[in-house]
Amino acid sequence: MQNDEDLSIDNDEEEDLISRYEIIVDKGQEPTRIDKFLTDRLERISRTKMQAAAIVGNLTVNGKTVKSNYKTRPFDTIVLVLPRPIGYTKLEAENIPLEILYEDEDVVVINKKAGLVVHPGVGNFTGTLVNALMYHFKSLPSNGDETRPGLVHRLDKNTSGIMVIAKNEYAMSHLAKQFFDRTIERNYVSLVWGDVESDEGTVEVNIGRSSRQRQQQDVYPNGDEGKHAVTHYKVLERFGYTTLVSCKLETGRTHQIRVHMKYIGHTVFSDERYGGDKILAGTIYSKYKQFVENCFTMCPRQALHARSLGFSHPVTGEWIYHEANPPEDMTNVIEKWRNYSKNLELDK
């Protein structure tokens, strides 16, 4: 059995074949089996792999090896070491264009394009935002995970919009605390299926990995599983069979808006993973079906955009706030629905 100090490897080639993950348990975390705790936080890593790591001594808490049934406690420092998956390639800097909205010596604010994976994972070791960051900024903090330099949050691959990147360890720690304390302001805009009943509302339902589809998240209304999640929404415009809404995140769970909006019966438009790429509202006429298919072609991804982000500057304390309008695919499909709804009104 090894302790945490034994996990370092001197041979460079061997270092390239392992991944080291370090996570500090939140102060409000309930006691949870460590294998389940890590499965909820580390995407694409199975519970079986974590249990195997524990057996050989590659799972430690506060520097001591633990078994997979260990119950996590607040402020535990967890270190997990795993072999890199087959096909892993050492991360390289890539000259991928970035839309930079703001930059100083501590932080960078970018407008991420849809289709750009944020960090490397199985099947995505090149062409990610991290590869781009490595090219544009030569030295970024890693916080124990070299595959996520500078990252304090993320957006889904096909969600566009604003992100903040930390350029040094102090900024990373400060921003991470702001996310933990929920003082970061994040607002999204989304086109969703159906005519949303209330002009505004709040969805407060736990979210966790789906037991049926590991690539999906699910709601746990009884609160016995998953993590606490809160989304505030407001109707911006109604188009009859779809609605344009703004969503303000109080928490930041994986796929939160997509899962919460589906839960209340208004799946994000064109969201393939959660069924939004099918006709969920409207008529049965073939002309309408063709109209919707054209919309899917126009915006072949979830119609979700991180429109604004506000945070306290880690050094100056100044409030930094930036907005970015949705990209052309979303604005075009919104305009198409806007025109369609006008014709619906004329036909009444």
C-alpha positions, -999 to 999 in steps of 0.1 A, spaced: 0 0 0 12 35 -8 7 68 8 3 101 -11 40 108 -11 47 75 -29 26 85 -59 51 107 -76 70 91 -105 105 103 -116 104 88 -151 89 114 -175 74 87 -198 56 71 -168 43 105 -157 27 109 -191 7 77 -184 -10 87 -152 -36 113 -142 -37 128 -107 -69 144 -94 -71 164 -62 -104 175 -47 -111 193 -14 -145 183 0 -170 212 5 -177 224 40 -214 215 37 -209 181 22 -229 153 38 -210 120 46 -209 101 13 -191 70 1 -159 82 -16 -164 62 -48 -199 77 -52 -186 112 -43 -159 110 -69 -181 95 -96 -204 125 -92 -175 150 -97 -152 133 -122 -169 128 -156 -161 97 -177 -144 79 -148 -164 48 -136 -170 38 -101 -152 5 -109 -120 23 -118 -121 43 -86 -126 11 -66 -97 -5 -83 -75 25 -75 -85 22 -39 -75 -15 -38 -39 -8 -50 -35 22 -27 -40 50 -53 -68 67 -34 -58 88 -4 -76 111 20 -54 136 39 -23 116 29 -36 82 40 -49 54 19 -86 46 22 -110 20 9 -138 28 -16 -164 27 12 -148 56 31 -173 83 40 -161 118 30 -160 146 56 -159 183 51 -125 197 41 -110 162 33 -83 164 7 -88 136 -17 -61 125 -42 -69 99 -69 -43 85 -93 -54 66 -124 -37 54 -155 -45 76 -185 -69 60 -210 -56 42 -241 -52 68 -268 -41 96 -245 -17 121 -260 3 145 -240 -14 179 -241 0 203 -266 -5 240 -272 -26 246 -303 -32 279 -322 -69 279 -318 -85 314 -321 -101 328 -289 -125 357 -286 -110 376 -256 -133 402 -241 -111 412 -212 -76 405 -200 -51 416 -174 -23 399 -155 -47 380 -133 -78 370 -153 -91 365 -188 -127 367 -199 -135 349 -232 -166 342 -253 -165 305 -260 -178 294 -294 -203 264 -296 -187 231 -305 -155 238 -285 -148 212 -258 -135 230 -227 -110 205 -214 -95 172 -226 -113 139 -219 -119 105 -235 -119 111 -273 -110 148 -269 -73 152 -263 -68 179 -289 -87 209 -302 -100 219 -268 -102 252 -251 -73 241 -228 -51 234 -259 -59 270 -270 -52 284 -236 -18 267 -235 -9 285 -267 -22 319 -259 -10 320 -222 23 303 -216 19 296 -179 -15 289 -162 -22 274 -127 -34 238 -127 -47 233 -91 -35 197 -91 -50 187 -125 -27 195 -155 -56 188 -179 -75 219 -167 -50 248 -164 -67 281 -155 -102 266 -153 -125 275 -124 -157 266 -142 -168 252 -176 -195 252 -203 -208 222 -222 -193 216 -256 -223 229 -275 -231 258 -251 -216 291 -262 -208 321 -241 -187 338 -215 -161 321 -193 -135 335 -169 -100 320 -168 -75 324 -140 -39 333 -149 -22 326 -116 -27 305 -84 -40 334 -64 -67 343 -90 -77 307 -93 -82 303 -55 -101 336 -53 -124 328 -82 -130 293 -69 -141 307 -36 -165 331 -54 -181 302 -72 -183 282 -40 -198 312 -21 -222 318 -51 -212 354 -55 -205 350 -92 -234 363 -113 -241 341 -143 -270 346 -167 -279 325 -197 -304 329 -225 -322 299 -240 -349 290 -265 -371 262 -249 -400 242 -261 -435 251 -252 -452 282 -238 -438 286 -204 -467 291 -180 -453 317 -155 -434 349 -165 -408 339 -140 -400 312 -115 -374 291 -97 -365 255 -101 -350 240 -69 -344 203 -75 -314 181 -68 -294 170 -99 -271 140 -102 -259 115 -128 -286 95 -144 -288 58 -133 -300 49 -168 -277 70 -191 -243 79 -177 -238 107 -202 -269 124 -188 -279 141 -156 -313 135 -138 -334 152 -112 -339 138 -77 -370 156 -64 -369 139 -30 -335 152 -23 -321 119 -13 -296 118 -41 -277 143 -63 -266 178 -54 -286 208 -45 -294 229 -76 -312 262 -81 -321 279 -114 -341 312 -116 -358 318 -150 -377 347 -166 -396 348 -199 -381 372 -224 -404 365 -254 -431 341 -263 -433 325 -297 -464 302 -292 -447 268 -294 -414 279 -280 -403 305 -255 -372 326 -251 -361 327 -215 -332 340 -194 -318 317 -167 -298 328 -136 -277 302 -119 -276 301 -82 -256 268 -83 -235 254 -111 -243 217 -117 -235 197 -148 -262 204 -175 -282 223 -148 -303 245 -171 -309 217 -196 -321 193 -169 -341 218 -149 -360 231 -179 -368 196 -191 -380 188 -155 -406 216 -157 -417 205 -192 -397 230 -213 -368 211 -228 -341 233 -244 -347 236 -282 -325 213 -303 -309 197 -273 -302 162 -287 -291 147 -254 -323 155 -236 -348 151 -264 -351 187 -275 -342 177 -311 -377 164 -316 -410 183 -320 -423 187 -285 -450 213 -291 -470 226 -320 -492 212 -347 -492 179 -367 -491 196 -401 -463 187 -425 -456 224 -432 -449 230 -395 -428 199 -393 -406 212 -422 -404 245 -405 -390 229 -373 -366 207 -392 -353 238 -409 -348 253 -374 -329 223 -362 -306 225 -393 -301 262 -386 -291 256 -349 -279 220 -347 -271 222 -310 -288 231 -277 -301 267 -280 -283 278 -249 -259 307 -245 -240 320 -214 -248 357 -220 -232 374 -190 -207 369 -162 -199 391 -133 -173 386 -106 -151 405 -81 -116 410 -94 -93 388 -73 -68 416 -67 -85 450 -71 -119 439 -59 -135 458 -88 -167 443 -102 -159 429 -136 -190 423 -158 -192 413 -194 -220 404 -218 -220 387 -252 -249 383 -275 -258 348 -287 -240 337 -319 -256 337 -353 -270 302 -352 -291 311 -321 -301 346 -332 -312 333 -366 -334 305 -352 -349 330 -326 -357 354 -354 -373 325 -374 -396 317 -345 -403 353 -339 -416 357 -375 -435 324 -372 -453 336 -341 -463 368 -359 -479 347 -386 -497 327 -360 -512 359 -346 -523 370 -380 -541 336 -386 -561 339 -354 
